[in-house]
Amino acid sequence: MHVKRVLIASDDVHARAWVETGIGALDVAILYCPVSELELRMSGDPGDLVVADAGRAPDATITLAEAAASRGSDLKLLLVLEPEALGNLRMPVRLSADFVTRGSSPQEVTARVRALLWPGEDAAAQDVVRVEGLTLNLATYQAYAGETPIEFTYLEYALFAFLLTHPNRVYSRELLLQRVWGTDYFGGARTVDVHVRRVRSKLGPELARHLETIRNVGYLWRS
């Protein structure tokens, strides 16, 4: 398994210790460099994540990271900022990035590093819906029956997630088309029937019984 490498670029020993405290429990290899060497490190292989102490002037660090991304690097960036830098902060657009202000808790550093290195794997509680043996992760578009993933297409998933999160209410085919397919969809309403059949077949008989057809009206998920 590839161990993620985190490069901490800072000249402040206290900032380095604070960041290291935040990520010390994660399964990562920690590297260090002074800020003056960051350009050189980014021109080569800086690792999976750069935690850069950017102080009040993050633009130079952001420019270096964007240049590395334009050369094909898939690094991610976490900026350590002074609170005064937030007023004119411009986040990079070519790579995944986040920021944390100096003085935040180590737990916040942990959360932001985890979200950058393993996006979607730590969904908030409100993003996870469980019904009997079914788990639906609304943040990562994943569904599981027990431990087995359910291989929904995007539209199957979107339809199922909408009905599951709006239980005990009947939705017409036309309304489902608006909510799931979007107002610019010009196909027939019967495509909803096709997708419902596919969803039911993938759920299996026990879970599929919750997805009811209301004759001449539409569908509902009965909790």
Secondary structure, DSSP 4 states (H G I P E B T S, - for coil): -PPEEEEEE-S-HHHHHHHHHHHTTSSEEEEEE-GGGHHHHHHS---SEEEEEEET--HHHHHHHHHHHHTT---EEEEEE-GGGGGG----SSS-EEEEETT--HHHHHHHHHHHHSTTSS--GGGEEEETTEEEETTTTEEEETTEEP---HHHHHHHHHHHTSTT--EEHHHHIIIII-TT--S-TTHHHHHHHHHHHHH-HHHHTTEEEETTTEEEE--
